[in-house]
């Protein structure tokens, strides 16, 4: 009886440990994706700012396309 309870406890503990490990990996992936998005936005912003004197209509057009 004690061996069965001990085995069940070990299974539950290992399952919980696996859950925590997976949760931390998921958070790491989210942070990595956010960093990639920030870098992408910075590159796009630099590219847009490098253009000479964008007019109001050009800026509105970029906003509608989702590039600004």
C-alpha positions in Angstrom: 0.0 0.0 0.0 2.8 2.4 0.9 4.7 1.6 -2.3 1.6 2.4 -4.4 1.2 5.8 -2.6 4.8 6.5 -3.0 4.7 5.7 -6.8 1.6 7.8 -7.3 3.3 10.7 -5.4 6.4 10.4 -7.6 4.3 10.4 -10.8 2.4 13.5 -9.6 5.6 15.3 -8.6 7.2 14.6 -12.0 4.1 15.7 -13.9 4.1 19.0 -11.9 7.8 19.5 -12.6 7.2 18.9 -16.3 4.4 21.5 -16.2 6.6 24.1 -14.6 9.4 23.4 -17.0 7.1 23.8 -20.0 5.6 27.0 -18.6 9.1 28.6 -18.2 10.0 27.5 -21.8 6.9 29.1 -23.1 7.6 32.4 -21.3 11.2 32.4 -22.7 9.8 32.0 -26.2 7.3 34.9 -25.7 10.2 37.2 -24.6 12.3 36.1 -27.6 9.4 36.9 -30.0 8.9 40.3 -28.3 12.6 41.2 -28.8 12.3 40.1 -32.5 9.3 42.4 -33.0 11.0 45.3 -31.3 14.1 44.9 -33.6 11.8 44.6 -36.7 9.9 47.8 -35.7 13.1 49.7 -35.2 14.4 48.6 -38.6 11.1 49.7 -40.3 11.1 53.0 -38.4 14.7 53.8 -39.5 13.8 52.9 -43.1 10.8 55.3 -43.0 12.7 58.1 -41.3 15.5 57.8 -43.9 13.1 58.8 -46.6 13.3 62.5 -47.5 10.4 64.7 -46.3 7.4 62.4 -46.5 4.2 64.3 -47.3 1.0 64.0 -45.3 -0.6 61.8 -48.0 2.4 59.5 -48.1 2.3 59.1 -44.3 -1.4 58.4 -44.3 -0.9 55.8 -47.0 1.8 54.1 -45.0 -0.5 54.1 -41.9 -3.3 52.5 -43.9 -0.9 49.8 -45.1 0.3 49.2 -41.5 3.9 50.1 -42.2 3.9 53.2 -40.0 
